[in-house]
Amino acid sequence: MSERWLIRDAELVNEGRRFHADLRIRDGRIARIDRALAAEPGERVLEARGRWLLPGMIDDQVHFREPGLTDKADIEHESRACLAGGITSFMDMPNTRPPALDAERLEAKYARAAEVSRANYGFYMGASNDNLEHIKRLDPRSAPGVKVFMGSSTGNLLVDDPHTLEGIFAHAPTPVITHCEDTPTIEANLAAARARWGADIPVEQHPLIRSREACIKSTRLAIGLAARHGTRLHVLHISTADELELFTPGPVQGKPVTAETCMHYLHFCDADYVRLGNRIKCNPAIKTAADRDAIVRAVAGGRIDVLATDHAPHLESEKAQDYGHAPSGLPLVQFALQLALERVFDGLLTLERVVEAACHAPALRFDIAERGFLREGFRADLVLVDPARPHTVTRGEVLSKCGWSPFEGETLRSSIAATFLNGQLAWDGERVIDGVRGQRLAFAR
């Protein structure tokens, strides 16, 4: 049933502007943006009282683990966490069991999401050394992109055959999305660490094992392939200052090569391994404070285009293992937007720039139809942020299936007051509203 809403007296943030207005929702879309709109019969009114009204965040990189790894995460639990964090659309990676390496497996994931997802959804096609023909036949409207692991991965998703890489970059009908770390470099670093520490490698060695050299070597390779073949390339989770010079600052529109970073690279640095250990072990590794600060500046200047999460949950028992056995990845979606806003409160990013990188740029980069902006006629995916209500993260509120967060005990300086999905109230500031379901993302290609 379609809900009719009037959000009154909000500070809207959209396309580089901040302005006070009311916003009306009809039939799942933004019907009107104007000042002093009068409530109509049957319309529910939300008094924003000057709080920030943003487009819903579009997360271009999540690992929701379904199918095959649902002991640690699944589409239903993680999409609920998305809504609590102001994320209204997500794009999920292919490294599940089985991996999404052909159209049949891709559509099976869409079918499952249609049953259970609380947020809007898209799924990447994976690349391997032996599925180039499936990539060539991919309908470009069926997936946001083709994901290439140009570094260590699970199963057979590591693409290290030069001929296959050339073919993917030459023939992919969508943007190519890359995880860039050089496997031989990592393996050599790991062997050296084992020679020194044996089985007791300190987690503080993680950014030296998954080193900056491994990142920049692989990123240079991807950019060179893209230049040779005219590929639309999107490089994920930039973690080093060294890689930033490879990307061009400015608006995302028209760039053949774009870059993304994730919230944890804006927030943590290598000093945090002492406190959090394997809880912040991820690939690429969180590196130095100087890297973190340079990445924040690159987001501010538009050299990094997109902010995302790389949400990748694991069980707490798995993370409690020694370094060599603890898996990489951390749960992020529920508090990601608030983490980005911490840099706004610090004066390092503007609110307008966070909205551009977390909402507008993913929609533009992946040709997502009618989402990512506060525009009349667009889908009413919205998040209302309270910048005057701090929020201390507690374990009891974690909605991700893994049941823990690396941010437990931290006080964030804003709260998610409401999330609207396709015009329906989906999060009321305290709970996810039952009955609201996401929609399949449409890629206007």
C-alpha positions in Angstrom: 0.0 0.0 0.0 1.4 3.4 -1.0 2.1 5.8 1.9 1.5 9.5 1.6 3.9 11.6 3.5 4.8 15.3 4.0 8.3 15.9 5.6 8.1 19.4 6.9 10.9 21.9 7.7 13.9 19.9 6.8 17.3 21.0 5.7 17.7 19.3 2.3 21.2 18.4 1.1 21.3 17.7 -2.6 23.6 18.5 -5.6 25.9 20.8 -3.8 23.2 22.8 -2.0 21.8 23.0 1.5 18.3 24.6 1.8 15.2 24.5 4.0 12.1 23.1 2.4 9.3 20.6 2.7 9.1 17.3 0.7 6.0 15.5 -0.3 5.9 11.7 -1.1 3.3 10.1 -3.4 3.2 6.7 -4.9 6.7 5.9 -3.8 8.3 9.0 -5.4 9.2 12.5 -4.5 6.2 14.4 -5.6 7.1 18.0 -4.6 9.9 20.0 -3.0 8.9 23.5 -1.9 8.5 25.8 1.0 5.5 25.9 3.3 3.6 23.0 1.8 0.2 22.5 3.4 -0.8 19.0 4.7 -3.4 17.3 2.6 -6.2 14.9 3.8 -4.8 11.5 4.6 -1.2 12.6 4.6 1.1 11.6 7.4 3.3 14.5 8.5 6.9 14.2 9.8 8.2 17.3 11.5 11.9 17.4 10.6 12.6 20.5 12.8 15.6 21.5 10.7 17.3 18.1 10.7 19.2 17.1 7.6 17.3 15.3 4.8 19.6 13.4 2.5 19.1 11.0 -0.4 19.5 7.4 0.9 23.0 6.2 0.7 23.9 3.8 -2.2 26.5 1.3 -1.0 28.4 0.0 -4.0 30.3 -2.7 -2.2 28.9 -5.2 0.3 29.4 -8.9 1.1 26.1 -10.3 2.4 27.3 -13.9 2.2 24.2 -15.4 0.7 24.2 -18.1 -0.7 26.5 -20.5 1.1 27.9 -18.5 4.0 24.7 -17.6 5.9 26.0 -18.7 9.3 27.8 -15.3 9.4 25.4 -13.0 7.4 22.5 -13.1 5.0 20.5 -10.7 2.8 17.7 -10.2 5.3 19.8 -9.4 8.4 22.3 -7.2 6.6 19.6 -5.2 4.6 17.9 -4.5 7.9 21.1 -3.1 9.2 21.4 -1.0 6.1 18.0 0.7 6.8 19.1 1.5 10.4 22.2 3.2 8.9 20.5 5.2 6.2 21.6 2.9 3.4 18.7 2.4 1.0 20.4 0.5 -1.8 23.3 -2.0 -1.9 25.3 -3.8 -4.5 26.5 -7.2 -3.4 29.7 -8.9 -4.4 29.9 -12.3 -6.2 32.2 -14.3 -3.9 29.5 -16.4 -2.4 29.2 -20.2 -2.5 28.6 -20.9 -5.3 30.0 -17.7 -6.8 27.9 -15.6 -9.2 29.9 -16.4 -12.3 27.1 -16.8 -14.8 23.6 -15.3 -15.5 21.8 -18.2 -13.9 23.5 -17.8 -10.5 23.2 -14.1 -10.7 19.5 -14.3 -11.2 19.2 -16.8 -8.4 20.6 -14.1 -6.1 18.1 -11.6 -7.4 15.3 -14.1 -6.8 16.3 -14.5 -3.2 16.6 -10.8 -2.6 13.1 -10.3 -4.0 11.9 -12.6 -1.2 13.8 -11.1 1.8 15.7 -7.9 1.1 14.6 -4.9 3.2 16.7 -2.5 1.0 17.0 -2.1 -2.8 19.5 -4.4 -4.3 21.9 -5.1 -7.2 24.4 -8.0 -7.7 27.7 -8.0 -9.5 28.8 -10.7 -11.9 32.1 -12.3 -10.8 35.1 -12.9 -13.0 37.3 -16.0 -13.0 40.0 -17.4 -15.2 37.4 -19.4 -17.1 34.2 -17.5 -17.4 35.0 -14.9 -20.0 32.3 -16.1 -22.4 29.7 -15.6 -19.7 30.9 -12.1 -19.1 30.7 -11.3 -22.8 27.0 -12.5 -22.8 26.1 -10.5 -19.7 23.0 -8.2 -20.1 24.4 -4.8 -19.0 21.1 -4.0 -17.5 21.2 -7.0 -15.2 24.2 -6.1 -13.0 26.0 -2.9 -11.9 29.3 -4.3 -13.1 31.8 -7.2 -13.4 33.9 -7.7 -10.3 37.6 -8.7 -10.8 39.7 -9.8 -7.9 43.2 -8.8 -9.0 44.6 -10.1 -5.7 43.9 -12.8 -3.1 40.4 -14.1 -3.1 38.3 -17.1 -2.2 37.5 -20.0 -4.4 38.3 -19.5 -8.1 37.6 -15.8 -8.2 41.2 -14.7 -8.4 41.9 -13.6 -12.0 45.7 -13.9 -12.6 45.8 -15.1 -16.2 47.0 -12.2 -18.3 45.1 -13.3 -21.4 41.8 -13.5 -19.4 42.4 -10.1 -17.8 42.9 -8.6 -21.3 39.7 -10.2 -22.5 37.6 -9.0 -19.5 38.8 -5.4 -19.9 38.2 -5.6 -23.6 34.8 -7.2 -23.6 32.9 -6.5 -20.3 29.6 -4.8 -21.2 29.5 -3.0 -17.9 32.0 -1.1 -15.7 34.8 -3.3 -14.4 35.1 -3.2 -10.7 38.5 -4.2 -9.2 40.0 -5.3 -5.9 43.6 -4.4 -6.5 46.3 -6.2 -4.5 49.3 -8.0 -6.0 49.3 -11.7 -4.9 53.0 -12.5 -5.4 54.0 -9.5 -3.3 51.6 -10.5 -0.5 52.8 -14.1 -0.5 56.4 -13.0 -0.3 55.6 -10.7 2.6 53.7 -13.4 4.4 56.5 -15.9 4.0 59.0 -13.4 5.5 56.6 -12.8 8.4 56.2 -16.5 9.0 60.0 -16.9 9.0 60.3 -14.4 11.7 57.2 -15.1 13.9 56.2 -18.6 12.9 52.5 -19.1 13.7 52.4 -16.1 16.1 52.4 -13.2 13.6 51.2 -10.0 15.3 48.1 -8.5 13.6 50.0 -5.2 13.5 52.0 -6.8 10.7 48.8 -7.0 8.5 49.4 -3.6 6.7 53.0 -4.7 6.0 52.0 -8.1 4.6 49.1 -6.7 2.6 51.5 -3.8 1.8 51.1 -0.5 0.0 53.5 -1.9 -2.7 51.0 -4.7 -3.3 48.2 -2.2 -3.7 49.9 0.3 -6.0 51.3 -2.4 -8.3 47.9 -4.0 -8.9 46.2 -0.6 -9.2 48.7 0.5 -11.9 48.0 -2.7 -13.8 44.2 -2.2 -13.7 44.5 1.4 -14.9 46.9 0.4 -17.7 44.5 -2.3 -18.9 41.6 0.1 -18.8 43.5 2.7 -20.8 44.5 0.1 -23.4 40.9 -1.1 -23.9 38.9 2.0 -23.2 37.2 0.2 -20.2 35.0 2.0 -17.6 37.0 1.1 -14.5 36.1 1.5 -10.9 38.9 0.7 -8.4 37.6 -0.3 -5.0 38.7 0.4 -1.4 41.7 2.7 -1.9 43.8 2.3 1.3 47.1 4.2 0.6 48.2 7.7 -0.1 50.5 6.3 -2.9 47.6 5.3 -5.1 45.9 8.7 -5.1 48.1 10.3 -7.8 46.8 7.7 -10.2 43.3 9.2 -10.2 41.9 12.5 -11.5 40.1 15.0 -9.2 36.8 16.4 -10.2 33.2 15.4 -10.7 32.5 11.7 -11.4 30.6 12.4 -14.7 32.7 11.6 -17.7 35.6 9.9 -15.9 36.7 6.6 -17.5 38.4 5.6 -14.3 37.0 6.3 -10.8 38.0 5.4 -7.3 36.2 4.4 -4.1 37.3 4.2 -0.5 35.5 2.9 2.5 34.4 4.3 5.9 37.0 2.4 7.9 39.8 3.9 5.9 38.5 7.3 7.0 38.2 6.3 10.6 40.9 3.9 11.7 44.7 3.7 11.3 47.4 1.2 12.2 47.5 2.4 15.8 44.1 0.9 16.3 45.3 -2.7 15.8 46.6 -2.7 19.4 43.1 -2.0 20.7 41.0 -3.9 18.2 43.2 -6.6 16.8 41.6 -8.9 14.2 38.3 -7.0 14.5 39.7 -4.5 12.0 41.7 -7.0 9.9 40.5 -6.4 6.4 41.8 -6.5 2.8 43.2 -4.1 1.7 44.6 -3.5 5.2 44.0 -0.4 7.2 47.3 1.5 7.1 48.9 4.6 8.6 47.4 7.8 10.0 49.1 9.6 7.1 47.3 7.3 4.6 44.0 7.9 6.4 44.5 11.7 6.3 45.5 11.7 2.7 42.4 9.6 1.8 40.1 12.1 3.6 41.7 14.9 1.6 41.2 13.0 -1.6 37.5 12.5 -0.9 37.2 16.2 -0.2 38.9 17.1 -3.5 37.1 14.6 -5.6 40.1 12.5 -6.4 38.2 9.7 -4.7 34.7 9.6 -6.1 32.7 7.2 -4.0 32.3 6.3 -0.3 31.2 2.8 0.5 31.5 0.1 3.2 33.0 -3.2 2.0 30.7 -4.6 4.7 32.1 -8.1 5.2 30.9 -9.8 8.4 32.5 -12.8 10.1 31.6 -14.5 13.4 33.2 -13.2 16.5 34.6 -16.7 17.2 36.4 -16.6 13.8 37.9 -13.2 14.5 39.1 -14.5 17.9 41.5 -16.9 16.2 45.2 -16.2 15.7 46.2 -13.8 12.9 46.9 -16.5 10.3 43.4 -18.0 10.7 41.2 -15.0 11.5 39.4 -14.0 8.3 39.5 -10.5 6.9 36.5 -8.2 6.8 34.2 -6.3 9.3 30.5 -5.3 9.6 29.9 -1.7 8.7 26.6 -0.8 7.1 24.7 0.1 10.2 27.0 2.9 11.2 28.7 3.8 7.9 26.9 7.1 7.1 27.4 8.3 10.7 31.1 7.5 10.4 31.4 9.6 7.2 29.5 12.4 9.0 32.2 12.3 11.8 34.6 13.9 9.2 32.0 16.6 8.6 31.9 17.4 12.4 35.7 17.5 12.3 35.6 20.1 9.5 37.5 17.8 7.1 34.6 17.1 4.7 31.5 19.2 3.8 28.1 17.7 4.2 27.5 18.4 0.5 30.6 16.4 -0.4 29.6 13.4 1.7 26.2 13.3 0.0 27.9 13.6 -3.4 30.2 10.7 -2.7 27.8 8.4 -0.9 24.6 9.0 -2.9 25.0 10.9 -6.1 28.3 9.4 -7.4 27.3 5.7 -7.1 24.1 6.4 -8.9 25.9 8.2 -11.7 28.8 5.7 -11.9 26.6 2.7 -12.2 23.8 4.3 -14.2 21.2 3.7 -11.5 17.8 4.9 -12.6 15.8 7.4 -10.5 17.8 7.1 -7.3 20.6 8.9 -5.4 19.1 12.4 -5.6 16.4 14.5 -4.0 14.6 15.3 -7.3 10.9 15.5 -8.0 9.8 12.3 -9.8 12.7 10.2 -8.4 12.2 7.3 -6.0 11.7 8.5 -2.5 14.7 6.9 -0.9 15.6 9.3 1.9 17.4 9.5 5.2 16.7 12.0 8.0 19.8 12.7 10.1 19.7 14.3 13.5 23.0 16.2 13.8 22.3 17.3 17.4 21.6 13.8 18.9 24.8 11.8 19.7 24.7 8.0 19.4 26.8 5.6 21.4 27.1 2.3 19.7 26.1 -0.7 21.8 26.2 -4.4 21.0 22.5 -4.9 21.8 21.5 -2.7 18.8 23.6 -4.5 16.2 21.3 -5.9 13.5 24.0 -7.6 11.4 23.7 -11.4 11.9 27.3 -11.6 13.2 26.1 -9.7 16.3 29.1 -7.4 16.9 30.6 -4.1 15.7 34.1 -2.7 15.8 32.5 0.6 16.9 31.0 -0.7 20.2 31.4 2.0 22.9 32.2 4.8 20.4 30.0 7.9 20.5 29.1 9.2 17.1 27.9 12.8 16.9 24.7 12.2 14.8 21.8 9.7 14.7 19.7 8.2 11.9 16.2 9.6 12.8 14.3 8.0 9.9 14.9 6.1 6.6 12.3 6.0 3.8 12.5 3.3 1.2 10.5 3.7 -2.0 8.3 6.2 -0.2 7.6 4.0 2.8 8.9 4.6 6.3 11.4 1.8 6.8 13.3 2.9 9.9 11.7 5.1 12.6 14.9 5.9 14.5 14.4 2.9 16.8 13.3 -0.1 14.8 13.0 -1.5 11.2 9.4 -1.4 10.1 8.1 -4.8 9.2 6.5 -5.3 5.8 8.8 -2.9 3.8 10.7 -4.6 1.0 13.4 -3.4 -1.3 13.3 -3.3 -5.1 15.7 -4.5 -7.8 17.9 -1.7 -9.0 17.4 -0.6 -12.6 20.5 0.2 -14.6 19.7 2.7 -17.3 22.1 1.4 -20.1 
